[in-house]
Amino acid sequence: MSVVAAYTIDPLVPVDDLLRLAGDAGLAHVQLSWEQVARRVPRLNPGGSPVEGSRRRIPEVVIRGHFGAGVDDLRDSMRSARMAVVGLDAATLDCMDEETFERQADELFDQMQVAESLGAAHISVSAGPRDPANFAFVVDILKRLAVMHGVRLAVRNRCHSSVEQIEDLHRLFRAVGVDRLTLDLDAAEFQAAVVNPHDAVLSFARRTSRVRVAGADRGAIVESLERDGFSGPILIPMDFRTETAARQ
């Protein structure tokens, strides 16, 4: 059975505020953003890597040496709030050149290790601007990292990004060629891109690992996915600004 998890529309909303919003809504699961985690877990060594070459790093070295005890502190806070992390939204892969590509590949590797340490099963990746160069770099990064064991990568469709349309996803999955890569289906982003999210469900139901829905479409979309065996988390957006205004 699918669990329902909360995430914030604004990725900079502090973790503690997200936990409170989720608790007020009666939820026990959250999807964090990398921006939220990075604010809570400062790097001990922001200028470099503890071990040269991201693909040769030892996860414990990355966690302990690169981020320090902050990950443990965040994990303890989650337990105290009786919350579990179902996933992490990675920083956007907006690379457009080789130098930025290598840096973002390293950073995504770090984010994957932190996500796994927090107990997340997936990390969701968003592409950068709608440009052939960005699409090619995103494919190369996913090829490099989607084969790794542990936390799995899910690509999230975003309006105005290199992964916006259904055909973009078909091209991406064909180019990466890794079955472990799944879809984080964002219904609102499909609608903003003038794509019927139900068409995306028909195309990718068996490859969807999580779904972001809100409003009237929620029941119909989830029901369609579940007919094809979907049991991943249902992510519900929460707008901290709206919640704050409602209390004032």
Secondary structure, DSSP 8 states (H G I E B T S, - for coil): ---EEEEESSTTS-HHHHHHHHHHTT--EEEEEHHHHHHHS--SSTTS-SSSSGGG--HHHIIIIISTTHHHHHHHHHHHTT-EEEEEE---B---SHHHHHHHHHHHHHHHHHHHHTT-SEEEEEB-BS-HHHHHHHHHHHHHHTTSSSSEEEEE--TTBSS-SHHHHHHHHHHH--TT-EEEEEHHHHHHTT--HHHHHHHHGGGEEEEE--TTHHHHHHHHHHHTT--S-EEEEE-HHHHHHHH-
